[in-house]
């Protein structure tokens, strides 16, 4: 035990970060007196930086706007508008300002731009005949000064209610950084609340949905927590821990995310997590950070305090043995959690662990399927299906399982169970499925379908339908020969649209999804805006449409090139 303790002490000195009660863990200092708040409202947030969201860490602060749209959005510092983005979901409408101090500020879900910027965007949309646009704005075209009104707050895109999504990014690396580290703080005197502790019996095995685990309830207040049922934990072998917790500020009742989690063994820091900054290509690795099987099965947000070997995110500033603890010496140990919010408010949990030498008899399980390595290309194939996973897409080694299931109604293949839904994929993998019938002229209409989420597309090659899959699960082949559906809302042939502000309709598709759509009046392209929440497409009349009779034409194409059209004469 003495030798082990000495080794851990040396490593801890090399990697630990010195902190005091109100300090927070960060790798560098950021300017705290340059940026102003983007809104002239008392700062209150509905979402924190790094907060846990399905398949991503939240990339900014969600400033509340009193459940209303229409508040002026201000430039937080001098600079120039460098990018504007219009999209169906996501931010809906977003503005980017590059600043001379090396940072870029981002403003999402905005309702409208200044007239000059709005005209610039509209000109681009008409020139390129597109609603969605991601425009790099020439430097110096739209200069701004700190405090200038640059937009109006809104509720566009995939927002759950009116608010301003705000980010500060490193202009060089495009990493997003916690805005509160720049002095844009939210009033907060409340320590995080801890609700349960997870214990994972790893015993040399990769982490998976088969990992034995326990979830023990906690109780406490004012930052001091303990097990609801006081006990000494009897643990043996390689063990990981996890925590369920949330934070609340003094400005709202919203449950927000944590800033940092530190895990100690006998006073030595074994693991540290801190949401200081991250790159967007890392954000899917939230599925390596959380207990993903637990989230999929019961929607529990258990934050694992050990690092999976294939997880490549910058939110782990330090760890020893990836945070995994070996209990194998028949000694009594102390495990301590130190959990902080960005204001430095701290909650602690201390556990007593009785270790056991039974660990010497614990052997890793032998794979029963095909061993997939997280750091190597891994493949599985039979006469009906092929799977290929490139390095970087698994977070740990995997005992890959396959099963053939009966065909679904209307399917052109068996249902192929590609492992299970409890194992996350970082980006994608290649999936080939061979149809059980001859596709003939319909080969180009074939898609691979995920039984839980729908079509993932596909192309027919060398007797297989091939697609990029983003999750494991049950897959099969179907044909998409059905054109999208157009549902007019306020227009039909012969409509009198005098006094009507906009033409509105809905579109939908049964399988492969919408690829493109086009609206024209008297043969000229018009801008159709697609609202994410209502799924309504609308053209707002402008002064180019004069009084009299006109022809409106609309067409929509799905990913398999099935086309629907709608035509109506109307009077304006």
N, C-alpha and C positions, 0 to 999 in steps of 0.2 A: 504493500500500500504506500510505503514511503517513497519508493521510486516513482510510482505513478503520480503521486501528488507533486513531486518535484518537477516532473515533465510538464504537467498541466500548469504549474506556476510559471515556468519559463515561457510557455506559449502564451499564457494570459498576459504577461508583461509585454510581449511583443505586439499583441493584437488588441488589447483592451483600450477602451476610450474612457478617459477620466471624466466623470460627471458629478455634479452636486445635485441637491434636491430639485432645483428649478432649471438645471441645464437640460438641453436636448442634444441628442447625438446627431452630428452633421460633419461632413467631410471638409467643408470650406465655409467661409463667411460670405454673406451676400449684402449688397448695399441696402441699408434700412431707412435712408432718408431721402430717396430719390422718387419713388413711385407714390402716387396718391391712389385713393380708392376709386374704382371705376364708376361708382354711383354716389349721388349726394343723399344717401339714406343711411341710417344707423346700421353698421355692418352686422349682418346676421346671415347664417348659411343654412341651406337645406342639405348640403353635401360637402364633405371635406376632401382634401387632397389625399389620394391613395386609398380612399374608402373602397371597401369590397363591393364589386358589382359582378353580375354574371359575365364571366369570360374576360373581365378586364379590371384593372385598378382605375378608379376615377382620376382623371388627369388634371383636375383643377378645383376651384372653389365654386359652388353654386350659390351666388348671392341672392337672397330673397328680395322680391319686389312687391311685397304686400299683396300677393296673389293677383296682381294686375300687370298689364302691359303698359308701355307708354312712358317710361321714365328715361330721361336723357342719360346716355352712356358717354363717359368722358375718357379721353386719352389719358392714360396714367402717367405718361411722360412724353417729352419731345420725341419726334421721329417722323416716319412717313408710312403711309398705308402701303404694305408690300404684297398683300394677298387678300382676295375676297373669294368666298366659296359659297355656292348655292347647291344644296343637295336635297334629295327626297327625304331621307331620315337624318340621322346624326345631329349636327348642329342646326340643320335647316338653312339658316343664313349666318355667316360668320365673317368677321373682319380681323385682320392681322396687322399689327403696327410694329415695325422694326425700330428699335431705339439705338442711339449712339453708344450706349454703355454695354453693348454685347447681348442684349436680351430682346425678345419679341413678346408682345402681349397679344392675347387672343380673346375675342369676345364672341360668344356663341348664343344661339337661339334668338338673335335679335329680330325685331319686327321690321325695321326699315333702316335704310342708309340715308346719308345726306343727299340732297338732290343731285349734286355733281357726281357722287359715287354711284348713285342709282342709275343715272343716265349712262355712265360708263359701262355698268354691268348689262343694262338692257341693250345697248349697242352691240356688245359682245354676243349676247344671246341671239339677237336677230342675224348678225353677220354669220354666226356658226350654226344657226338653226338648232339651238339646244336650250333646254331649261336648266339642267344641271351644268354647273360651270365651276371650274377651279382656276382662277385667273391670277397669274403672277403680274403684279402691277409694277410698271417701271419706277425705279427709284426717283423720288423727287416730284412725281406727278401730283400726288396728294400729300403735301407736308402738313404736319399737325404740331401743335404745341400742347404742353401739359395742361389739362383742363378743358381743351376744346371738346365740344360735343361732336361725336363721330358716328353715332347711331342712336336708335331708340330701342329700349329693351322689349322683349317679346316672349313668344311661346312657340316658335317655329321648330320644325324637325321633330326628333324623338324625345321631346321633353315631357315630363309628367305634370307640368304646370308652369305658369309664368315665373321666370327667373333669368338671371344672367349667369351663364357659364363663363368663368374667367380663368385664364392660364397665363403663366409666365414661362417662356421657353428660352433655352440657350440658343442664340441665333446660329451658332456654329454647328453644334451637335444635334440640334432640334430636340434635345431632351426636355421634358417638362419638369418644372421645379416647384416645390411647395411655396405658394405665394406668401404664406405667413412668415417665411424666413426672410422676406424682404420688408418686414414691418407692417404688412397689411393684415394685422391681427384681428381676431374676433374675441370679444370679452369672454373670459373663461376662468372660473375659479373652481370648477368641479373636476375631481379626479375621475378617471375611467371606472366603469362598473364591470366587475368580473362575475360571470355567471356560472361557468363550469370549467373543469380541467379535463383534458383528454390524456389517456395513457395508451401508448401503442407498443405492443410486444413484437418487436421486429426480429430479434433472434437471428440476425444475419440474412434475412430474406428481404427482397425488394418490397417497397411499400405497394400495397394494392388493396382492392376491396376484400381480400381474404385476410388481411392483417388483423389479428385479434386486438380488440381495443376496449377500453372502458371510458365512460363519460361520467364524472362525479360532480354533483351539484355543489356550488359554493354559496356562502353567505357572508355578509359583512357590510361595512359602510365607512364613509370618510377615508377611503383609500386602504383600509385594512380588511383583508379577506382571509377566510379559512374554509376548510371542508364543512359542508352542512352536517355530515356525519363524521365527527372527529375520529381519526384512526392513523395508525402507522401503516404505510403502504408496503406490502411485501412484494418486492420485484426481483426478477432474476433475468440476467442476460441483457442484450442490447435493447434499450428502451428509448422511445421518443415521447415527447410531451406536446400538448396543444392547449389552447386557451380559447374560450368563447367570451367575448367582451365587446363593449361599445363605449362611446364617449358622448357627452352632452356639453354644450357650451352654456354660458350664462345668458346668451342672447336668444336661445330658442329651445324648444322641447324635442327637436329632431335628434334621433340617434345617429351619431356620426362615427367615422372610423377612428382607429388609434393612430398615434404617431410612431411609437416604438415599443418593442417588446424585448426585454433582456432576460435570459435564463441562466441561472447560476447553479453550480454544483459545489457544495461545500465552500462557498464564497468565491469560486472561480467562474468567470463568465464563459459559458460554453457556447452561447448563441446570441446574436443580436440581429434584430430586424428594425429598419427605420425608413419611413417614407419621405426621404429627402428629395430624390429626383429619379426619373427612370426614362428609358427610351421606349418609343411606341411599339417597336418590334418585340419588346419584352413583356408587354402588358398581358398577353394571353397566359403567361407563366403564373398568373394568379391561381390557375388550376393546379400548379405544383405547390403553391404556398398553402392553400386551404386543403382540408380533408375533402377531396373531390368526391370520393364515393359517398361520404356522409352528406354532402350537399345535394348530390343527385338523388339519393334515396329519401332524404328527410328535410332538405332545404336548410340544414344547419350550417352556420358559418363557423367552423372550427378552424382556428389558425394554427397550423402545425409549427412547432418550434424546433424543427429539424429540417435540413436542406436536402432535397432529393438531388442525386448526382447530376442529373441532366437539366437542372433548373439554372438558367443563365440570366439572372436579373441582378441589378445593382442595389437592391434593397436589403442585401445581407452584408453589412460592412465587416462582419467578423463571425467566425465560428471555429470551434475545435471539434474534430471528428464529425463535422456537419451537424453538431448539436446532439448527436446520439450518445447516450450515456450507457456505460457497461457496468451493470450491477452484478459482481461476481466474487465478492470478498467477505461475505458474512458480517459486514460492518453497518453501522447506522449512519445514514447520510442526510444532508439537508439540501433540498431543491427549492430554489426561490425564483419567482417571477417578479420582475419589475416592469410595470406597464405605465407608459406616459402618453399624455396628449401633447400637442405642439406647444402649449403654454407651460409645459413642465410639471403640471399637476400629476401626481404619482400615486399608483395603487400597487400594493404588494400582496403576494401570496406565498406562504412558506409551507412546504410539505416535508414530513419525515418519512424516509425510505429505509426499510430494512432490506439490505442486499443479501443475496444467497449464492452459495457456491454451486447450486444446482445448474447454473449457467454452463458449467463445464460439460454437462451431458446434453446440451441443446445443440442440435445440428440443423443447418439450413435445409429447407424442403427441396426435394428434387423436382424439376419441371415435369409436368404430366403432358404438356403440349409441345409447342415449338418455342425455343428460347429466343426471344428478341432482345438484342443489346441496345441500350439507349444511345451508345456512342458509335454504333456500326450500322451499315445498311442491313436491314433484316427483311426476309422474304418468306412467303408461304405460297404454295401452289398445289392445285390438283387439276383434274381434267375439266373443272367447271369454273374455277375462280383463281385469281392471283392477287396477292397483296404485296406491296413493296413500300417499306417505310425507311426514309432516309435519316441519317444521323441528325440529331437536333429536334426531332419530333416526338420522342418519348422522354419522359422525365426520370425513368428508372427502368431497369431490366424488367422484362415482361414474359410471363409464362403464357404465351399466346394460344388461345383456344379457338377452334372452328367447329361449326356444326351446320349441316344442311337440314332445312326445315321444309315443310310442304309449301307449295306455291300459293300465293295470294290470288283471289279472284281477279281476272284480267291480266295477271302477270305473264310474262313470256319466259320466265325462268323459275327455278326453285328460289326460296328465300334463303339467303346465305348469312348466317350469323357470324359476323366478323368480330371475334372476341366478345366484348360487352361494353355497355354504355358507361361503365364506372371507371374506365381508364381514359384520361384526357390525351388529346393530340395537340401539340403546340401550334402547328400550322396545317399540314395536310399530308396525305399519303396517296399513292396510286392504287386504284382498285379496278380490276378487270373482271367482268362476268360474262360467261358464254351463254347465249340464249339457248333455250331448249327447242326452239322451232326455227325454221328458216325465215329470216326477216325480208329477204328479197328487196323490192323497191321501197319498202318502209324502213330500211336500215338507218337512213338519215333522221328518222323520227324517234329513234330509240333513246331512252334516258334510263339512268340508274336511279332508283327511288330508295330513300331511307324510310323505313316503315314508320318512324316516329316524327320525322320533320319534312318529308316530301322529296321532290326531285333535287338531285345534285348535278343534273346535266349528263352529258356523255357523248362520245363519238364512237362510231363503229369502225374498228380496225382489226384486220386479220382474224375475223371470226369472233371477236369479243367486243363488248361495249365497255369503254374505258372512261373513267372520270376521276377527278380529284375529290377525295372524301376528307372531311374535317373532324369526323367523330367515328368511333367504332359503333357497331350496332347491326341491325338486320337490313339487308339490302336485296333488291331484285330489279328486274328489267320490266319496263312498260313502254308502250308507244304513245307519243303525243301527236295525234292527228286532229285535235279539236282546236279550232281558232279561239282567240280570246273573246270575251263578251264585252260589249259596249252597252251601257245603260244610260240613255239621255235623262237628265233631270229636269231641265226647263226649256228644252228645244225639241220641236218636231217639225216635220215638213209643213210649211205654211204658217209658222209661228210669227206672231207680232211681238217683237222684242223692244219696242219703244218703251223707254223708261226702265228697261232691265239693265243692270250694271254689268253682268257677266254671263257668258254661256257656261253651263256646268254639266258634267257627266261623270260617270264612274266607269272604270275598266277593271276586269279581273281575268285570271287565267286558271285553268283547271289543273295544270301540271308543271310544265317546264318554267313558267314565269314570263313576265313582260320583258321584252328586249328593247322595244322602241315604240314611240307613238308620234303622230304628226297631225296638227290641225291647220287648215287653210280656209281663208275666206276669199272668195272670188279668185282662187288659184294662188293666192299669196300666203306664205307661211306666217302663222301667228303664234304668239307665246302662250303655251298651255302650262299653267303652274299646277303641280301635283302636291296636294296637302297630305302630309304623312298621317295625321290623326283621323281625318274624315275620309281619306282615300278619294277625294273629289278633285277632278281636273277642272280648271276654269280658265277661260280667256276673258280678261277684263277689257271692255271696249275702250278704244281711244279715238282721237279725232280723225284718224285715217279712215274710219268706217262712216261714210256719209249716210244721209237719209236716203231711203229707197229700198229696193229689193237686192238681196245678196244670196250667195250660195256658201253654205258651211260644209266642209268635208273633213272627216276625221278618220284616221286609220291607225290600227295598232297591230304590232307583230310580236309573237312570242319567240322564245329562244330557239324553237324548232321551226321557225319561219312560217307558222300558220298565221294568216292575216284576216282581220275583220275590218270592214269599212262602214261608215255611217255618213249619209248625205241628207241635208235638209235645206230647203229654201226658207228664208226668213225676211221679214221686213223690219227695217230700222228707222 
